[in-house]
Amino acid sequence: MQDYSYILKELNLKITPKRIAILEILSTNPSCMTPDEVWRKVKQGFKRVGLPTIYRNLEELSECGIISTVIHPDRKLYYYFCKNKEHHHHFICLSCRRVDEINTCNITEMQRDIENTINGKVLNHILQLNGLCSECLKTQNK
């Protein structure tokens, strides 16, 4: 079990039981989750917690980089807890929503070409690959 109190303190975020619950839920789930799914899980441990509280906390945690916002073709917001804090990218299964962290990045040449084209400077990038994981691909091909 990770010490989320320490992480929140390092980021100057208030340490609350609901924030810790959100981080625990996301960190133990291999797929990305909607705010509504997180809310339903958090409600199991708290008498009173509103959906706006979940949205606000997810947004704050995402802005601090503890969790990632996942862009999905269904236009819903999804969130995922990244275990890897180094620069990396994500593969999202469009069927089961499992998230795999991709630890390679070969964008250096593309970044250089873009900088030359726009006469500017790329400061960072986010790459998300969408597709079907091996399990969903097997199920689909049956």
N, CA, C and O atoms as a DFTB+ gen file, in Angstrom:
568 C
 N C O
     1  1       0.852      -1.186       0.000
     2  2       0.000       0.000       0.000
     3  2       0.891       1.241       0.000
     4  3       1.805       1.360       0.816
     5  1       0.625       2.126      -0.887
     6  2       1.413       3.349      -1.027
     7  2       0.975       4.379       0.012
     8  3      -0.186       4.398       0.423
     9  1       1.900       5.229       0.433
    10  2       1.591       6.273       1.399
    11  2       1.119       7.513       0.645
    12  3       1.927       8.358       0.260
    13  1      -0.186       7.617       0.439
    14  2      -0.749       8.733      -0.306
    15  2      -0.693      10.027       0.488
    16  3      -0.655      11.110      -0.095
    17  1      -0.687       9.927       1.821
    18  2      -0.577      11.126       2.661
    19  2       0.720      11.866       2.339
    20  3       0.739      13.090       2.213
    21  1       1.789      11.106       2.211
    22  2       3.093      11.690       1.916
    23  2       3.081      12.376       0.546
    24  3       3.606      13.479       0.395
    25  1       2.483      11.720      -0.446
    26  2       2.420      12.279      -1.797
    27  2       1.617      13.576      -1.794
    28  3       2.036      14.571      -2.387
    29  1       0.466      13.566      -1.127
    30  2      -0.375      14.765      -1.067
    31  2       0.353      15.899      -0.358
    32  3       0.274      17.054      -0.777
    33  1       1.061      15.567       0.714
    34  2       1.809      16.580       1.465
    35  2       2.905      17.194       0.599
    36  3       3.103      18.409       0.609
    37  1       3.618      16.352      -0.152
    38  2       4.679      16.829      -1.039
    39  2       4.147      17.809      -2.081
    40  3       4.861      18.713      -2.513
    41  1       2.902      17.627      -2.478
    42  2       2.289      18.485      -3.500
    43  2       1.509      19.646      -2.888
    44  3       0.809      20.371      -3.595
    45  1       1.631      19.817      -1.592
    46  2       0.930      20.880      -0.859
    47  2      -0.581      20.791      -1.025
    48  3      -1.267      21.812      -1.093
    49  1      -1.093      19.574      -1.089
    50  2      -2.534      19.353      -1.128
    51  2      -2.995      18.919       0.257
    52  3      -2.283      18.205       0.964
    53  1      -4.168      19.349       0.630
    54  2      -4.728      18.953       1.910
    55  2      -4.937      17.434       1.920
    56  3      -5.444      16.856       0.959
    57  1      -4.540      16.812       3.015
    58  2      -4.685      15.362       3.148
    59  2      -6.074      15.093       3.713
    60  3      -6.358      15.402       4.870
    61  1      -6.942      14.507       2.871
    62  2      -8.304      14.201       3.315
    63  2      -8.580      12.714       3.085
    64  3      -8.012      12.109       2.175
    65  1      -9.443      12.132       3.901
    66  2      -9.792      10.723       3.712
    67  2     -10.378      10.432       2.328
    68  3     -10.142       9.363       1.765
    69  1     -11.142      11.384       1.781
    70  2     -11.749      11.159       0.464
    71  2     -10.699      11.181      -0.643
    72  3     -10.776      10.387      -1.581
    73  1      -9.722      12.080      -0.546
    74  2      -8.636      12.097      -1.544
    75  2      -7.845      10.790      -1.487
    76  3      -7.510      10.209      -2.519
    77  1      -7.555      10.345      -0.286
    78  2      -6.812       9.089      -0.142
    79  2      -7.628       7.935      -0.707
    80  3      -7.079       7.058      -1.373
    81  1      -8.938       7.925      -0.447
    82  2      -9.805       6.865      -0.985
    83  2      -9.799       6.881      -2.508
    84  3      -9.738       5.827      -3.142
    85  1      -9.862       8.068      -3.096
    86  2      -9.837       8.189      -4.565
    87  2      -8.539       7.611      -5.117
    88  3      -8.558       6.859      -6.091
    89  1      -7.422       7.956      -4.502
    90  2      -6.126       7.445      -4.970
    91  2      -6.031       5.933      -4.805
    92  3      -5.498       5.249      -5.678
    93  1      -6.538       5.410      -3.701
    94  2      -6.514       3.961      -3.489
    95  2      -7.366       3.236      -4.530
    96  3      -6.963       2.199      -5.056
    97  1      -8.528       3.779      -4.820
    98  2      -9.423       3.166      -5.815
    99  2      -8.769       3.169      -7.195
   100  3      -8.740       2.143      -7.875
   101  1      -8.247       4.317      -7.603
   102  2      -7.633       4.399      -8.933
   103  2      -6.365       3.553      -9.029
   104  3      -6.107       2.944     -10.067
   105  1      -5.578       3.511      -7.966
   106  2      -4.302       2.789      -8.039
   107  2      -4.481       1.275      -8.064
   108  3      -3.579       0.555      -8.489
   109  1      -5.629       0.787      -7.616
   110  2      -5.856      -0.666      -7.614
   111  2      -6.679      -1.123      -8.809
   112  3      -6.973      -2.311      -8.941
   113  1      -7.053      -0.193      -9.680
   114  2      -7.851      -0.534     -10.845
   115  2      -6.961      -0.489     -12.090
   116  3      -6.335       0.538     -12.350
   117  1      -6.891      -1.573     -12.862
   118  2      -6.019      -1.580     -14.051
   119  2      -6.579      -0.801     -15.229
   120  3      -5.890      -0.604     -16.230
   121  1      -7.824      -0.356     -15.118
   122  2      -8.420       0.395     -16.223
   123  2      -8.755       1.804     -15.771
   124  3      -8.814       2.091     -14.575
   125  1      -8.971       2.669     -16.733
   126  2      -9.353       4.045     -16.414
   127  2     -10.813       4.054     -15.964
   128  3     -11.607       3.202     -16.363
   129  1     -11.143       5.023     -15.138
   130  2     -12.483       5.088     -14.551
   131  2     -13.111       6.463     -14.778
   132  3     -12.410       7.474     -14.827
   133  1     -14.424       6.491     -14.913
   134  2     -15.157       7.749     -15.005
   135  2     -15.331       8.314     -13.593
   136  3     -15.235       7.571     -12.617
   137  1     -15.584       9.607     -13.477
   138  2     -15.868      10.173     -12.154
   139  2     -17.044       9.474     -11.464
   140  3     -17.028       9.290     -10.247
   141  1     -18.052       9.090     -12.231
   142  2     -19.206       8.405     -11.661
   143  2     -18.812       7.048     -11.066
   144  3     -19.288       6.680      -9.992
   145  1     -17.951       6.311     -11.756
   146  2     -17.484       5.019     -11.244
   147  2     -16.676       5.205      -9.957
   148  3     -16.823       4.437      -9.007
   149  1     -15.827       6.226      -9.936
   150  2     -15.044       6.524      -8.732
   151  2     -15.993       6.901      -7.603
   152  3     -15.826       6.442      -6.473
   153  1     -16.976       7.725      -7.895
   154  2     -17.944       8.169      -6.891
   155  2     -18.676       6.989      -6.259
   156  3     -18.817       6.923      -5.037
   157  1     -19.147       6.048      -7.099
   158  2     -19.863       4.873      -6.573
   159  2     -18.984       4.057      -5.640
   160  3     -19.466       3.531      -4.636
   161  1     -17.697       3.946      -5.962
   162  2     -16.764       3.199      -5.088
   163  2     -16.485       3.962      -3.797
   164  3     -16.456       3.369      -2.719
   165  1     -16.279       5.279      -3.902
   166  2     -15.986       6.091      -2.714
   167  2     -17.187       6.082      -1.769
   168  3     -17.017       6.048      -0.550
   169  1     -18.400       6.111      -2.325
   170  2     -19.621       6.118      -1.502
   171  2     -19.716       4.901      -0.591
   172  3     -20.370       4.960       0.450
   173  1     -19.076       3.805      -0.965
   174  2     -19.128       2.599      -0.151
   175  2     -18.443       2.794       1.205
   176  3     -18.759       2.098       2.170
   177  1     -17.506       3.740       1.272
   178  2     -16.773       3.954       2.511
   179  2     -17.135       5.235       3.252
   180  3     -16.634       5.471       4.351
   181  1     -17.993       6.060       2.671
   182  2     -18.349       7.335       3.283
   183  2     -19.868       7.514       3.242
   184  3     -20.518       7.202       2.244
   185  1     -20.411       8.016       4.331
   186  2     -21.857       8.244       4.385
   187  2     -22.275       9.330       3.407
   188  3     -23.279       9.209       2.706
   189  1     -21.477      10.397       3.378
   190  2     -21.846      11.539       2.536
   191  2     -20.658      11.949       1.671
   192  3     -19.614      12.370       2.170
   193  1     -20.845      11.816       0.392
   194  2     -19.867      12.324      -0.571
   195  2     -20.623      12.611      -1.869
   196  3     -21.299      11.740      -2.417
   197  1     -20.497      13.829      -2.339
   198  2     -21.207      14.222      -3.551
   199  2     -20.355      14.054      -4.794
   200  3     -19.125      14.063      -4.727
   201  1     -21.010      13.905      -5.906
   202  2     -20.314      13.789      -7.188
   203  2     -19.467      15.024      -7.485
   204  3     -18.370      14.878      -8.025
   205  1     -19.932      16.253      -7.153
   206  2     -19.076      17.426      -7.381
   207  2     -17.750      17.352      -6.610
   208  3     -16.723      17.825      -7.096
   209  1     -17.773      16.764      -5.417
   210  2     -16.539      16.583      -4.635
   211  2     -15.576      15.674      -5.379
   212  3     -14.371      15.924      -5.405
   213  1     -16.105      14.627      -5.979
   214  2     -15.260      13.690      -6.740
   215  2     -14.676      14.395      -7.950
   216  3     -13.478      14.281      -8.207
   217  1     -15.498      15.124      -8.701
   218  2     -15.006      15.850      -9.871
   219  2     -13.901      16.836      -9.478
   220  3     -12.858      16.898     -10.128
   221  1     -14.134      17.593      -8.425
   222  2     -13.161      18.602      -7.985
   223  2     -11.841      17.941      -7.587
   224  3     -10.769      18.414      -7.965
   225  1     -11.919      16.851      -6.826
   226  2     -10.703      16.165      -6.403
   227  2      -9.972      15.521      -7.574
   228  3      -8.745      15.585      -7.646
   229  1     -10.698      14.910      -8.479
   230  2     -10.055      14.304      -9.651
   231  2      -9.327      15.366     -10.470
   232  3      -8.215      15.136     -10.945
   233  1      -9.950      16.520     -10.633
   234  2      -9.326      17.593     -11.405
   235  2      -8.063      18.108     -10.704
   236  3      -7.036      18.317     -11.349
   237  1      -8.140      18.310      -9.396
   238  2      -6.971      18.787      -8.638
   239  2      -5.836      17.769      -8.686
   240  3      -4.677      18.139      -8.875
   241  1      -6.161      16.496      -8.517
   242  2      -5.140      15.447      -8.551
   243  2      -4.531      15.318      -9.942
   244  3      -3.340      15.040     -10.084
   245  1      -5.352      15.523     -10.962
   246  2      -4.863      15.475     -12.336
   247  2      -3.933      16.657     -12.631
   248  3      -2.887      16.488     -13.258
   249  1      -4.319      17.851     -12.177
   250  2      -3.486      19.039     -12.387
   251  2      -2.115      18.884     -11.726
   252  3      -1.116      19.395     -12.233
   253  1      -2.071      18.184     -10.605
   254  2      -0.803      17.968      -9.889
   255  2       0.009      16.818     -10.478
   256  3       1.174      16.639     -10.125
   257  1      -0.595      16.042     -11.370
   258  2       0.127      14.958     -12.021
   259  2       0.102      13.638     -11.280
   260  3       0.807      12.708     -11.673
   261  1      -0.685      13.522     -10.218
   262  2      -0.780      12.246      -9.498
   263  2      -1.555      11.244     -10.326
   264  3      -1.222      10.059     -10.361
   265  1      -2.600      11.729     -10.997
   266  2      -3.390      10.876     -11.876
   267  2      -3.396      11.498     -13.267
   268  3      -3.094      12.680     -13.436
   269  1      -3.739      10.694     -14.246
   270  2      -3.790      11.178     -15.630
   271  2      -5.224      11.217     -16.122
   272  3      -6.036      10.353     -15.788
   273  1      -5.524      12.225     -16.917
   274  2      -6.809      12.301     -17.593
   275  2      -6.661      11.550     -18.906
   276  3      -5.711      11.772     -19.657
   277  1      -7.601      10.667     -19.174
   278  2      -7.566       9.859     -20.385
   279  2      -8.570      10.423     -21.376
   280  3      -9.723      10.687     -21.033
   281  1      -8.121      10.602     -22.592
   282  2      -8.975      11.091     -23.670
   283  2      -9.572       9.865     -24.356
   284  3      -8.835       9.013     -24.855
   285  1     -10.871       9.773     -24.383
   286  2     -11.543       8.602     -24.936
   287  2     -12.483       9.040     -26.056
   288  3     -13.092      10.106     -25.962
   289  1     -12.612       8.249     -27.099
   290  2     -13.498       8.624     -28.216
   291  2     -14.961       8.803     -27.819
   292  3     -15.709       9.454     -28.548
   293  1     -15.393       8.244     -26.680
   294  2     -16.796       8.391     -26.285
   295  2     -17.084       9.747     -25.632
   296  3     -18.202      10.003     -25.186
   297  1     -16.061      10.614     -25.581
   298  2     -16.162      11.988     -25.084
   299  2     -16.431      12.089     -23.586
   300  3     -16.817      13.152     -23.098
   301  1     -16.233      11.001     -22.854
   302  2     -16.345      11.040     -21.402
   303  2     -14.955      11.249     -20.820
   304  3     -13.948      10.889     -21.429
   305  1     -14.920      11.838     -19.631
   306  2     -13.656      11.968     -18.913
   307  2     -13.350      10.659     -18.201
   308  3     -14.231      10.058     -17.586
   309  1     -12.112      10.225     -18.286
   310  2     -11.648       9.046     -17.569
   311  2     -10.366       9.424     -16.854
   312  3      -9.635      10.316     -17.283
   313  1     -10.106       8.735     -15.762
   314  2      -8.897       9.006     -14.983
   315  2      -8.184       7.700     -14.695
   316  3      -8.805       6.644     -14.572
   317  1      -6.861       7.796     -14.590
   318  2      -6.011       6.634     -14.380
   319  2      -4.854       7.018     -13.462
   320  3      -4.282       8.100     -13.592
   321  1      -4.515       6.128     -12.539
   322  2      -3.390       6.354     -11.638
   323  2      -2.122       5.817     -12.299
   324  3      -2.010       4.616     -12.543
   325  1      -1.179       6.691     -12.585
   326  2       0.086       6.279     -13.205
   327  2       1.068       5.851     -12.124
   328  3       1.385       6.613     -11.211
   329  1       1.533       4.638     -12.244
   330  2       2.542       4.155     -11.297
   331  2       3.929       4.679     -11.669
   332  3       4.781       4.880     -10.803
   333  1       4.139       4.894     -12.946
   334  2       5.417       5.378     -13.458
   335  2       5.414       6.904     -13.441
   336  3       4.596       7.532     -14.113
   337  1       6.310       7.488     -12.689
   338  2       6.364       8.957     -12.595
   339  2       7.338       9.568     -13.604
   340  3       7.428      10.791     -13.715
   341  1       8.064       8.727     -14.335
   342  2       8.954       9.209     -15.391
   343  2       8.128       9.489     -16.647
   344  3       6.959       9.111     -16.731
   345  1       8.749      10.153     -17.617
   346  2       8.069      10.443     -18.883
   347  2       7.667       9.127     -19.549
   348  3       8.502       8.246     -19.752
   349  1       6.402       9.006     -19.882
   350  2       5.909       7.807     -20.548
   351  2       4.600       8.141     -21.270
   352  3       4.089       9.258     -21.181
   353  1       4.077       7.153     -21.980
   354  2       2.841       7.324     -22.739
   355  2       1.876       6.210     -22.358
   356  3       2.224       5.323     -21.578
   357  1       0.659       6.253     -22.909
   358  2      -0.357       5.270     -22.543
   359  2      -0.987       4.609     -23.759
   360  3      -1.185       5.237     -24.800
   361  1      -1.300       3.318     -23.601
   362  2      -2.124       2.580     -24.552
   363  2      -3.443       2.308     -23.835
   364  3      -3.453       1.732     -22.748
   365  1      -4.549       2.720     -24.439
   366  2      -5.878       2.556     -23.849
   367  2      -6.668       1.567     -24.685
   368  3      -6.833       1.758     -25.890
   369  1      -7.159       0.505     -24.045
   370  2      -8.030      -0.433     -24.746
   371  2      -9.416       0.194     -24.828
   372  3     -10.006       0.549     -23.808
   373  1      -9.927       0.327     -26.037
   374  2     -11.233       0.954     -26.250
   375  2     -12.397       0.056     -25.842
   376  3     -13.535       0.516     -25.750
   377  1     -12.116      -1.218     -25.599
   378  2     -13.174      -2.134     -25.204
   379  2     -13.267      -2.256     -23.678
   380  3     -14.313      -1.963     -23.100
   381  1     -12.187      -2.683     -23.027
   382  2     -12.224      -2.894     -21.563
   383  2     -11.665      -1.708     -20.776
   384  3     -11.762      -1.688     -19.549
   385  1     -11.081      -0.718     -21.462
   386  2     -10.507       0.499     -20.880
   387  2      -9.248       0.237     -20.045
   388  3      -8.835       1.081     -19.250
   389  1      -8.650      -0.929     -20.234
   390  2      -7.386      -1.183     -19.542
   391  2      -6.344      -0.206     -20.053
   392  3      -6.316       0.132     -21.237
   393  1      -5.485       0.244     -19.146
   394  2      -4.440       1.185     -19.504
   395  2      -3.090       0.500     -19.323
   396  3      -2.808      -0.070     -18.269
   397  1      -2.267       0.561     -20.351
   398  2      -0.893       0.065     -20.269
   399  2       0.034       1.257     -20.417
   400  3      -0.142       2.093     -21.303
   401  1       1.022       1.322     -19.538
   402  2       2.000       2.394     -19.612
   403  2       3.113       1.984     -20.572
   404  3       3.672       0.893     -20.457
   405  1       3.425       2.860     -21.513
   406  2       4.446       2.618     -22.528
   407  2       5.665       3.452     -22.143
   408  3       5.588       4.679     -22.084
   409  1       6.787       2.785     -21.882
   410  2       7.962       3.474     -21.356
   411  2       8.968       3.906     -22.413
   412  3      10.058       4.368     -22.078
   413  1       8.615       3.760     -23.678
   414  2       9.521       4.227     -24.726
   415  2       8.953       5.500     -25.347
   416  3       7.739       5.700     -25.386
   417  1       9.839       6.345     -25.825
   418  2       9.417       7.579     -26.480
   419  2      10.402       7.890     -27.595
   420  3      11.569       8.196     -27.348
   421  1       9.918       7.806     -28.816
   422  2      10.760       8.061     -29.983
   423  2      10.290       9.301     -30.739
   424  3      10.286       9.318     -31.969
   425  1       9.905      10.307     -30.020
   426  2       9.321      11.489     -30.648
   427  2      10.356      12.588     -30.892
   428  3      10.013      13.636     -31.439
   429  1      11.586      12.378     -30.507
   430  2      12.607      13.416     -30.607
   431  2      12.727      13.992     -32.018
   432  3      12.755      15.212     -32.184
   433  1      12.797      13.131     -33.033
   434  2      12.949      13.606     -34.416
   435  2      11.697      14.379     -34.866
   436  3      11.805      15.424     -35.508
   437  1      10.520      13.858     -34.527
   438  2       9.276      14.550     -34.880
   439  2       9.218      15.911     -34.189
   440  3       8.812      16.904     -34.793
   441  1       9.617      15.947     -32.948
   442  2       9.621      17.200     -32.186
   443  2      10.543      18.227     -32.850
   444  3      10.190      19.402     -32.961
   445  1      11.712      17.786     -33.286
   446  2      12.673      18.666     -33.961
   447  2      12.085      19.196     -35.276
   448  3      12.232      20.378     -35.587
   449  1      11.410      18.316     -36.057
   450  2      10.782      18.732     -37.315
   451  2       9.689      19.763     -37.070
   452  3       9.580      20.739     -37.812
   453  1       8.885      19.557     -36.045
   454  2       7.805      20.498     -35.714
   455  2       8.392      21.841     -35.315
   456  3       7.907      22.885     -35.752
   457  1       9.431      21.825     -34.492
   458  2      10.073      23.074     -34.068
   459  2      10.607      23.845     -35.266
   460  3      10.472      25.067     -35.333
   461  1      11.211      23.135     -36.211
   462  2      11.734      23.784     -37.414
   463  2      10.603      24.334     -38.282
   464  3      10.732      25.415     -38.857
   465  1       9.509      23.606     -38.377
   466  2       8.373      24.038     -39.195
   467  2       7.709      25.288     -38.630
   468  3       7.361      26.202     -39.378
   469  1       7.534      25.329     -37.322
   470  2       6.814      26.456     -36.713
   471  2       7.743      27.537     -36.163
   472  3       7.287      28.561     -35.655
   473  1       9.070      27.292     -36.271
   474  2      10.052      28.201     -35.683
   475  2       9.751      28.481     -34.217
   476  3       9.813      29.620     -33.754
   477  1       9.425      27.417     -33.509
   478  2       9.088      27.533     -32.092
   479  2       9.784      26.443     -31.290
   480  3      10.711      25.794     -31.775
   481  1       9.337      26.254     -30.082
   482  2       9.939      25.282     -29.175
   483  2       8.851      24.420     -28.561
   484  3       7.927      24.950     -27.944
   485  1       8.937      23.097     -28.713
   486  2       8.027      22.155     -28.062
   487  2       8.515      21.993     -26.623
   488  3       9.677      21.657     -26.391
   489  1       7.635      22.230     -25.670
   490  2       8.022      22.128     -24.256
   491  2       7.676      20.777     -23.653
   492  3       8.384      20.295     -22.770
   493  1       6.605      20.166     -24.114
   494  2       6.262      18.820     -23.653
   495  2       5.262      18.216     -24.630
   496  3       4.795      18.880     -25.556
   497  1       4.948      16.960     -24.410
   498  2       3.974      16.289     -25.272
   499  2       3.303      15.160     -24.492
   500  3       3.818      14.667     -23.488
   501  1       2.139      14.777     -24.997
   502  2       1.381      13.655     -24.445
   503  2       1.001      12.773     -25.631
   504  3       0.445      13.249     -26.621
   505  1       1.303      11.504     -25.518
   506  2       0.945      10.565     -26.580
   507  2       0.064       9.487     -25.974
   508  3       0.430       8.846     -24.989
   509  1      -1.091       9.297     -26.572
   510  2      -2.013       8.255     -26.132
   511  2      -2.376       7.425     -27.339
   512  3      -2.831       7.957     -28.351
   513  1      -2.180       6.135     -27.240
   514  2      -2.525       5.212     -28.315
   515  2      -3.791       4.470     -27.926
   516  3      -3.884       3.946     -26.816
   517  1      -4.767       4.416     -28.823
   518  2      -6.025       3.721     -28.567
   519  2      -6.099       2.486     -29.440
   520  3      -5.666       2.507     -30.592
   521  1      -6.645       1.414     -28.900
   522  2      -6.793       0.189     -29.673
   523  2      -7.459      -0.877     -28.849
   524  3      -8.246      -0.576     -27.951
   525  1      -7.152      -2.122     -29.143
   526  2      -7.682      -3.253     -28.397
   527  2      -6.537      -4.010     -27.749
   528  3      -5.538      -4.313     -28.401
   529  1      -6.682      -4.318     -26.464
   530  2      -5.655      -5.112     -25.774
   531  2      -5.714      -6.553     -26.283
   532  3      -6.645      -6.920     -27.000
   533  1      -4.740      -7.356     -25.922
   534  2      -4.663      -8.729     -26.438
   535  2      -5.874      -9.549     -26.018
   536  3      -6.356     -10.366     -26.803
   537  1      -6.377      -9.358     -24.813
   538  2      -7.546     -10.117     -24.353
   539  2      -8.799      -9.762     -25.138
   540  3      -9.552     -10.644     -25.551
   541  1      -9.019      -8.472     -25.341
   542  2     -10.207      -8.040     -26.101
   543  2     -10.083      -8.436     -27.566
   544  3     -11.085      -8.751     -28.208
   545  1      -8.876      -8.424     -28.095
   546  2      -8.647      -8.828     -29.469
   547  2      -8.980     -10.313     -29.657
   548  3      -9.581     -10.696     -30.661
   549  1      -8.585     -11.148     -28.684
   550  2      -8.912     -12.584     -28.729
   551  2     -10.419     -12.780     -28.707
   552  3     -10.953     -13.579     -29.476
   553  1     -11.105     -12.060     -27.834
   554  2     -12.560     -12.192     -27.703
   555  2     -13.256     -11.764     -28.973
   556  3     -14.229     -12.389     -29.397
   557  1     -12.758     -10.690     -29.589
   558  2     -13.368     -10.159     -30.808
   559  2     -13.177     -11.100     -31.991
   560  3     -14.037     -11.168     -32.869
   561  1     -12.063     -11.827     -32.027
   562  2     -11.750     -12.713     -33.153
   563  2     -12.382     -14.088     -33.045
   564  3     -12.202     -14.920     -33.934
   565  1     -13.118     -14.343     -31.972
   566  2     -13.752     -15.667     -31.816
   567  2     -15.012     -15.776     -32.606
   568  3     -15.666     -16.818     -32.586
